[in-house]
Amino acid sequence: MTDKLLRRPEVETRTGLSRSTLYDWMKRGEFPQPVKLGARIVAWRESDIADWLANRETRVG
């Protein structure tokens, strides 16, 4: 089964994070790195985002 790739607007919607927060947290190692699709195009694996959200809920709850 191949993992669906999510573009930034979808990642922002699912996580509730802004663009600047996503990139800041990626820089600090607190958010999954995207997959590079082209010179200026990236996307995140849906499973990486789902895992990140699940781990975040576990820590918060």
C-alpha positions in Angstrom: 0.0 0.0 0.0 1.4 3.4 -1.0 1.2 6.3 1.4 -0.8 9.3 0.3 1.2 12.5 0.0 -0.2 15.6 1.6 0.6 19.1 0.4 1.2 21.9 2.9 -2.4 23.3 3.0 -3.7 19.9 3.9 -1.1 19.4 6.5 -2.0 22.8 8.0 -5.7 21.9 8.1 -5.0 18.5 9.7 -2.6 19.8 12.3 -4.0 23.2 13.0 -0.5 24.6 12.6 0.5 27.7 10.5 3.1 27.5 7.8 5.7 29.3 9.9 5.2 27.0 12.8 5.5 23.9 10.6 8.9 25.0 9.2 10.1 26.2 12.6 9.2 22.8 14.2 10.8 20.9 11.3 14.0 22.9 11.9 14.0 21.9 15.6 13.2 18.3 14.8 9.7 18.4 16.3 7.8 17.8 13.1 8.2 15.2 10.3 10.3 16.2 7.3 8.6 16.4 3.9 9.4 14.4 0.8 10.9 16.5 -2.0 8.9 16.1 -5.2 10.7 18.7 -7.3 12.8 21.8 -7.1 10.2 23.8 -5.1 7.6 21.1 -4.3 7.3 19.1 -1.1 4.7 16.9 0.5 4.4 14.9 3.7 3.5 11.3 4.0 0.0 10.9 5.4 1.3 8.2 7.8 4.0 10.5 9.2 1.4 13.2 10.0 -1.0 10.6 11.5 1.8 9.2 13.7 2.8 12.7 14.8 -0.7 13.6 15.7 -1.2 10.3 17.6 2.0 10.9 19.6 1.1 14.5 20.3 -2.3 13.4 21.7 -0.6 10.8 23.9 1.7 13.4 25.4 -1.0 16.1 25.9 -3.7 13.7 27.2 
